[in-house]
Amino acid sequence: MTTLEIKEFLDKEFAFNIAEQTRKSEYVNARYMYYFFAFKYSSEIVTNKRVGNAVNRDHASVMHGMRCYKDFYETDKYFREVANRIEDSLKELLPVKLKRNFEVVDNMNDVVLRRKVKNLMKKNVYLQNKINSLKQAS
């Protein structure tokens, strides 16, 4: 499921365009849910910029929204109920291979993990090249 498909799903669930330029709380909370679900369920390579582009927001808005999602989910019973209901509906649309228990990952931890993976991939390429040069030398 792409970030755009997730956005369209939430548009239908809330019966309004979550990308609309407004600060009304129902729109803002819907965008927070979109940010979270886009990171959690998108089949694409997801970045803050890509997620934000779908709702005409920048990467900083996405990062802020992810923190707010976590705070609201933990403290606001109504927000949590709506988020859980929408997540259950969203899971029904996912391919079977993606249906599994997901952990809530703090966005900052996610960024750190992505950097570590990127660094490990660079190191892997370096070591592969080193192995190839040693094979050629012998």
C-alpha positions, 0 to 999 in steps of 0.5 A, a space after each residue: 500500500 502506498 502513502 497516497 493510497 493510505 492518504 486516500 483511505 483516511 480521506 474516505 474514513 474521515 469524509 474530508 480531505 486531510 491535506 486541506 490547509 486548516 488548523 481545525 483539530 479534526 484535520 490536524 489529528 487526521 494528518 497525525 494518524 496519516 503520518 503514523 500509518 504511512 510510516 507503519 504500513 507503506 510498502 514504499 521507501 518512506 521519508 518524512 518528505 515523501 509522507 509530507 508531500 502527500 498532504 502538502 506539508 514539509 518534513 518538519 511537520 511530519 516529524 512534529 506530527 509523529 511526536 504528537 501522534 504518540 502523545 495523543 495516543 497515550 493521553 487522549 482516549 477518544 483519539 486512541 479509539 479512533 486511531 485503533 478503529 482506523 488501523 483495524 480497517 486499514 489492516 483489512 486492506 493489507 496483503 496477508 504478508 504485511 499482516 503482523 503485529 507492529 510495534 510503535 516505533 518512535 520516529 526519532 528511533 526510526 531515524 537513528 535505525 535508518 542511519 545505521 542501516 545506511 552506514 552498514 550498507 556502505 560498509 558492506 559495499 566497501 567490504 565487497 569491493 575489498 574482497 573482489 580486489 583481494 580475489 583479483 590480486 591472488 
